[in-house]
């Protein structure tokens, strides 16, 4: 084993077998672990979302009571909306699949592009905010090193996730539970310690609201409240993560998903509304160099040694939870990319799983993009939150619009409770769209324009990729129709290959046309030389097939039928032939193993594969296509085996 292989094995871990019947259960998440792994993003937003809303009220802090109630209600409204998504799309995909299947593929592309940017920013803003919390406890002389620490933390999270989803959650479990226990306790204690103020807060708020309305009018008052409410939209980020990853949950998935959403809704609404209530009760005021959470918790805990220690632990847990929230981007983001790869919006390589059954290519891409965003923004959380919340509410709004359309169509099918669900979906859609419009209009010049430009650029790139794949698939379909020869004799006696005779080993993929092109080229270039023809194919377990046993079986059947066709074709012309197949997550690795197995039996063999050649070949086409023959050739050459690549111009 090479040094690189040893390091990779040590860091990432042993390969997992996707065909182990217990493997899916091993890597899937129960509701508690899903709440930690996917709910941390939402819960961590209580570290900055309520503060944004409270500060936006200015001197009218009494209005925070309304914002706290509205925040708690909104969390449950969005959560109930995503419960419908989980129920209708138990295979995962969330906002992307809802928009694609209910509103059309191009609307789905918009939702998917917004989700990609959303999860990149989830990683960036959470790492930046968590590092800010940590550095706020250190002397100012440490500030120049903050960006470096952010980059290291991001890379470490990426490495942890390469080991597997469940493994990364278990590592971060103590931080999440510590945050929940400490913050729930502080909220309850802080409210109880101000019980007298709590009793009078409602009549005082009503009185001050009437006085303010009499001074400035009801309409300006509503504008102030709506502005603050919309600026706290970062509080609701992360609620969509469960619906995007239903396929990673334990069976029964729908029930597990709904329980996870319930845990998320209760914890987030209680924490966000409770913290905002603490701001109001304890008269929290913004202090330079400190978060508003730090200010109010300092007031509650006091200046005793125990209070200072507990405050340090509280802020450290907030910093830690924000890092856990960044982990949500690594868990959910690559899944969105994989679902889009299935629909050919992004390169096919993003649907492939690693030996640890994670979407490795997507993980690495999200890590690199998040690192670029961090370096570009210099870790400024205020800018990142603006970019973040806009994309979240694009997806929220499109998902709820899709649900509204779906339930409206169910009227003709006499679906039970369609009316109530339609009314709820429309109501939720109006709320999320209003928040999106207000946030975009008020923050457009402060950075909102940039997130629109990035999202539109991703959409444009995806359209070009889709156009390329459609063109290639159309040409391959024509090739299949032209080159697929009929099997005319099915009762021919089987001719067994003789191992010592010259043997051609042909690598076959999904396309009959490409495989037939390789076979015919070998027969033409080496007339009557090869006496044996061995056909080799690998079925790849990707993000689409791994989570469904029926899909795995279907893939096995398709690979078997393809190989059977080529063997029968040769046998009908009295040519000795047989086939070999394997299944796994890495095409090149599995083909290399099969090649070694075949070469041991047939020592006088030469390997053949066809490679698509484009008129304008460049690095873009090499990214869009896996370049398997070229990579395989390098591996076989290192083992002293010959592989001839036959060009196939498209």
N, C-alpha and C positions, 0 to 999 in steps of 0.2 A: 504494500500500500504506500503511495507517495505521501510526501509531507503535507501537501495541500489536502489530500483525501483524509489524512489523519486529523488535521485541524478541523475540517468540515464535519467529520464524524463526531469529534469531541464537542464542538460548539452546538451543532444542530441535533445530533442524536442518531440512533439507529433508524433505518428505513422501516416503514410500516406497510403491512400487506393490505391493500384495498379489498382483496377478495376474502379476507377473514370475516366470517359472518358476525363476529363480535366487534369488529373494528369500528363500524359506524356508531355503535353504542359507546365504545371507548372514547371517541373524539367528540360526541355530541354533548350538549349542555342541558342540565336540568334547570328548572326555573331560577333557583338561587344563583347558580353560576352564571346564567344568562343575564340576570339582573346586575351582577357585578361586572361581567365582561362588556355587556352592551349598554347597561344603564348608567355606568359611571360618567359617560359623556353628558347625559342630561343632568345628573345630580351635581356634577362639578360646575355646571353653569350657575348654580346658586352662589358661587364665589364671585361672580361678576355681573350677572344679569340683574338681580334686585338692586345692586348699587347703581347701575346705569339709570334705571327707572327712578330711583329715589332722588338722585342728584338732579335729574331733569326737572323735578318739581320745583326746584329753587327754594324760595321761602314758603311755598305752599305745602309744607310737609304734611299737614293734616290730611291731604288727599291721598297719602300713601295707604290709608286703610282701604280705600276703594281699589287701588292698584293691587294690593295684596289679595283681596277677594277675587278680583278679575283674573289675576295670575293663576290662582289655584283652580278656578273654574276652567280657564283656558287649557291648562295642563290636562284636565280630565276630558275635555271636549276633543282635543287632538288625540289623546290616548284611545278614546272610544272609536274615533274615526279609523285609527290604525288597527284596532281590533277587527273591524270589518275587512281591512286589507289582509290581515292574517288568515281570516276565515275563507276569503275568496281565493287567496293565493298561498296555499300551504307549502308550496315548493320554494318559497322565498322570492326575492327580487324586489319586493316592496314597491316604492314609488315608481321605479323604472318600469316594472311589469304592469302595474296598474295603468299608467299612462299609455304604455305601448298597446296593451290588449283592449283597453276601453276607449282610448281617444285616438289611436293611430300610431304607427311606428315613428313618425317624425316628431310628434308630441312626446313620445317616449324618449326619443333622443335628447330633447330639451331637458327632460327630467333627469335622464342619466348623466348628461353633461354637468348639470347643476349639482348632482350628488357627488360626482368625481371631485369637483372643486370644493364642495362642502367637506368631504372627508380629508382632503389634503389640508384644508384650513383647520379642521378638527385637530389634526396632529400638531400643526404649527401653533395655533392659538393656545392649545392646552399646554404644550411644552413651554411656550413663552410665558404664559400666565403662572404656571407652576414654578418656573425659575424665578419670576418676579417675587412670588411669595417667599421663596427661600432666601433670596438676596436681600429682602426687606429686613431680615433678621441679622444681616451682616453689616459691618462698617462700610461706608461709602467708597472706600478705597478698592473694594472688591468688584465694583460695577464694571470696569473694563473687561472682566473675564466672563461676564454673564452670557454673551453670545456664544462663546466657546463651550461653556457648560451646556447650553441649550443644544448645540450640535451633538455633543457627546451623548447626552440623554436620549436624543432622538435615535441615534445609531444603536444604542443599547436596546431600546424598545424594539427596533426592527429585528435585531438578532434574537431576542427572546421569542418574538412571534414566529420566526423561522422554525423554531422547535415545535410549534403547534399551538392551536388556539387554547386548548384546555390548560396546557403547561403555563402559558403566559398569564392566564387568569389566576391560577393557583399561586404564582409568584407575587401577584399584586393584591391577593385576597386580604391580608392583614391591614393594608392601608385603607382599603374600602370600608371594611367593617369598623376600623378605628374611627374613621371620619363619621360614619353614621351614628355610632354610639356617643361620641363627644358632642357632635352638633345637635343631635336630638336632645341630649341632656342639657346643653347650654340654652337651647331655645325654651324648653320647659321651665328651667330654673329662672331664666331671664324674665319670662312672662309672669311666673308665680311671684318673683321678688317685687314686681311692679303691679301686683294684683289690684291695688287701689286705683292706680292710673288706668288699668284695663277697664275697670267698671265705668269710669267716666269718659273713656275715649270715644265711645259711639255718640253720646249726646254732644260732646265738645266738637266732634268732627262735623256733625250735622249743622250745628250752630255756625261754625266757622265757614262751612261751605255756603250756607245761605248768605252770610255777610259778604263773602267774596263775590258771589253771583250778583248781589245787589250793587256791588261796586263796579265790576267789569262786564257783567251780563252772563247769561247761561252759555251762550255759544262760545265765547272766548274761554270760559271755564272748561267746557267739554274739549276744546282744542288742546288746552294744557294737559288734561288727563290723557287724551288719546296720544299726544306726543310722548309723554312719559311711558305710557303703556307700550307703545311701539318700540321705544328705545330699550325696553327691557325684554325685547324679543329673543335675545340670546338665551333667556331662561329656558326656552322650549326646544333648544337644539338638542339633538340626540334621541328624541322620542321615536324617530323613524328607524332607528338601527335594528330593532327587533324584527320588524316586517321585512327588512332587507335580508335577514339571516334566519328565517324560519327553518330552512333546510338544515341548519346546524343544531337544532334543538332536539331534545329527546322526545321519543314517542310517548303519548300522542302529541304531535307537534302543535296543533292548533290550541289545545288546552294549555300546553306549556307556554306557548307564546302569549296567550291571554293572561295567564298568571304573572308572567314576566312584566307585561305592560301594566298590570295592576300594582305590582311592587314599585315599578318606576313612577307611576302616577302618584301614589300615596307618598313615597319618599320625597319626590321633587316638589310636589305642591306644599307639603308640610314644611320642608326646609326653606323653600323660596319665600312663601308667604310668612313663615315664622320669622325669618331673618328681617324681612321688611317691617314686620310689626315691632321687632326689637329696635330697629332704627328709630321708629316713631316714639316708642315708650322711653327709650334712653337718650333721646335728643341727640342722636349721632350727627356729627358735622364732619365734612371732608377735611382731612389733615394731610398736608404734603408729605409724600414719602410713605404713606400708609394706606392700606385699603380700608374701606368703610367697615368691613367685617372685623379687621384688626382693632379699629377704634371702638366699636360697640362691645366686642368681647373683652377688651381691656377695661371698659367701664364696668362690665358685669363681674369680672374676676378680681378687679382691684389691683393694688400695688404690693400685696404681700408676696413673699417668696414662693408660696404655693401657687398663688394666682399667676405670677410671672412664668413659672414652670408650665402650668396648664395652658397659658396663652401660647407659649412657644410650641407645645405639643399640638395645639389646635391649628396654628398656622402651618406647622410642618405637615400635618395631615391634609390640610387644604392643598398644599403644594404637591403632596404625594397623590392625592385624588386627581388632580389635574393631569398628572402623568398617566394615571390609570385611564383617564378620559382620552388622552392621546392614543392609548392602546386601542380604543374603540375604532379609531380611524384605520388602524392596521387590521382589525378584525373584519370590519364591514366594507371598507373601501374596495379592497381587491375583489370581493364578491360581486360588487356592482360592475366592476371592470370585466369580470369573467362572464356575467350575464350578458353584457353588451358584446363581448367577443363571440358568444354563441350566435348572436344576431348579426355578426360581421360588421359592427360599427367600429371596432378596434381590432388590432392584430390578433390572430388566432392563438398566438402563444400565451395570451393572458388568461385563457381558459384552462391551461394545463396545471396539474398539481405536482408538487415536489414529492420526494421520497417520504416526507413527513406529512403528506396529504394536506398541505397548505398551498394557497395560490401564490407561489414564490415570486414569479415575475411581477405580479401586481404589487406584492409587498415591497419589493425593491424599488419599483417605479414610484409608489406613493411616498416612500422614504426620501428618495432623491428630490421629488417635487416639493415636499414639505420643507426639506433643508434649503432649497432654493428660495422659497417664500420667506423663510426665517431670515436668511441672509439679506434678501432684498428689503424687507421691512425693518431690519435691524432689531427684530423681536418686539416691535411696538404693538402691544395688545389692543390699544384703542383702535388702531387701523385694521388689525386682523379681525376683530369682532364685527366690524361693519361689513367686511367682505363675507364673513362667515354667515351672519344671520340672513342676508339677502338670498343666498343660494338655498338655505334651509327652507325658507318660506316659498320659494319657487316650487320646490318639490312638494311641500305641504299642500299648496293651492292646487297643483295639477292632480295630485292624488285624490283630493276631496272632490274636485270637478269630475274626475273619472268615476268616482263612486256615485255622484249625483246622476250622471248619465246612465250608469248601470241600473240604479234603482228606478229611474224613470222608465227604462225599457222593460223592467220586470212587471209593470202594471198590466200589460197585456197577457202575461203568463200567470196572473192571479197569485203572485208570490206572497206568502204571509208577511205581514208587517212591512211591506214595501213602502207604504205611505210614511210611516214614522221614520224609517231609515232614510228616505229621500229628504224629508224635511230636516232631519238632523245633518245630513251631508251638505245640504245647501247652506244651512246656518253656519256650520263649521267653515265652509268654503268662503263665505262672506267675511268671517272673522280673520282668517289667515290672509286673504287677499287684501283686506284693509290694512293689516299690519305691514304686509309687503309694500304696498303703495306708499304708506306714510314713511316707512324706513328708507325706501329708495329715494323719495322726493326730498326728505330732510337731510339725507347723508350722501346725496349724489355727488356733490362737489368735494366731499370729505374723503372720497375713496370708493363710493358706490359705483361710480362709472367704471372703475377698474375691474371690478368683479363681473360686470356685464360684458366688458370687452374680452376678458379671459374666457368666460362661458361661451360667448359667441365664437371665439377662436377654436375652442374644443369642438363645438358643433360643426363648424366648417371643416375641420380636419376629419371628423368622423364621417361626414358626407363624402369626402374624397376617398376615404378608405372603403366605404360601402360601395361606391361606384366601381372601384378597382375590383373588389371581390365579385360583384355581380358580373362584370365583364369576363373575368377569368372563369367563373363557374359556368357561364353560358357557353364558353368555348370548350370547356372540359365535357359538358353535357353533349355537345355536338360531336366531340371526339369519341365519347363512349358509344354514341349511336352508330358512328361510322366504323369503329374498329371491333366492337363486340361481335364475335363470330358465333353462329349457332352451333350447338352440340347436336350433331345429327345421329351419332351412334352411341347409345348408352349401354349396350349389352356387350361391349368389347371386353375381352378378358384382360385383367390388370397385368401390366408388364412391370416387374420389379426392377428398380435401378440396380446396377452393379457398381459397388463403391469404387473399384479401381479404375473405372473408365472416366474419360473427360466429362466434367460436370459443370453445368451453368447454374448458378444460384441467383435467382431473380427476386429482388425485393419488391413487394406489391403493396400498394396503399389502398385507399378507398376507391379510387377511380379505375374502372375496368380499362378505359382507353389508355391510360398511362402504362398500366401493366402490360397490355397487349402490344403497345408501342415498343416496350423493352424487349419482349419476347420475339417480335417480328424482326427487330433490328439485330438481335443476336443470331437468329437464323439466317439473316441476309449477309451479315459480316463474316460469320463463321459457318459456311454451308457444310452440313453433314459432319461437322467436327465433334460437337458435343453429343454424347449418347444419353446423358441424363439431364433432366431439367428439374430443379428443386425450387419451389416457390415458398417464400418466407414473408410473413406479415405479422404486425403487432397491433393489437387493439389498445388504444390509449384511454386510461381512466382519467377523465377530466372532471371539472366542477359540475358538469351537467349529469354525468353518468354515475358518479360516486355515491350520491345521496339517494339513488333509486335502484333497488335490486332488479326490478324489471328492465330498466335501461341497461344495466350491466349484462344481463342475459341476452338482450337484443343485440348488443354490441358483439358478444361472443358468436351469436348466430350469423351475423353479417360477415364477420371475419372468416368464419368457417365456410360460408357459402361462396365467398370470393375465391378462396383457395381451392375449393372443390371444383369450381368452374375451370380454373386454369389447368388443374390436373386432368380433368375429363377432356379438355380440349386437346392436350398433348396425347393422351391415351388413345383417342379416336384416330390419331394419325400414327399409331404404333410407336410413340416416343415414350420412353420410360420417364415417369414423373412421380413426385410425391410432394408433400407440403409440411411445413412446420409453422406453428403459431405460438405467440406468447402475449401476455397482457400485463400492463403496468402503467406507471406514471411518466416514465422517461423513454421516449421513442428510441433514441440512439443507444441507451444502455441496454434495453431489451433486445434490440436488433444485433448488437455486438455479442451478447450472450448466445443468441441463436446462431450467429455466424460461426462462433467458436465451436458450438455443438455440431453444426453441419460439416465444418472443415475436418473435424476429427473422424467423422464417418466417411467423408468423401475427400481424400487428400489431394486429388487432382482437380480441384474446383477453382473457378473464377467467379467472383461476385459481380452482379450487374444491377444498376439502378438508373432511372431516368430523372433528369433534372429539368424543371421548367426554365426556359430561357426567354427573356423578354427583349423586345426590340430596344427599349431604353432601360437597360439594367443599371441599377444604382443602389445605394445604401438603403433607400426607402423600400424598394422591392425586396431586399434581403431581410428587412425587419418584418414586412407583411407576410413573408413566407418563411417557413422554419429552416430552410437550407439543410434539411436532414441528410441528403446524399453527401454533401461536402463534408459535414461534420463526421458522418459515419466513415467516410473514406479516410480521414485522418486517424480515427480510432483503429481501423483495420490495418492501415499501413504500419502503425506502431507495433502491431502483432505479427507483421510479416505476411499479411494476406492481401491479395489483389482485389481491388474494386474498380471496375470501369464505369464511369458515369457517361450516359448517353444523353446528348442534348435533345430537348424537345421544345421547339420554338412555339410560343403562344402568340 
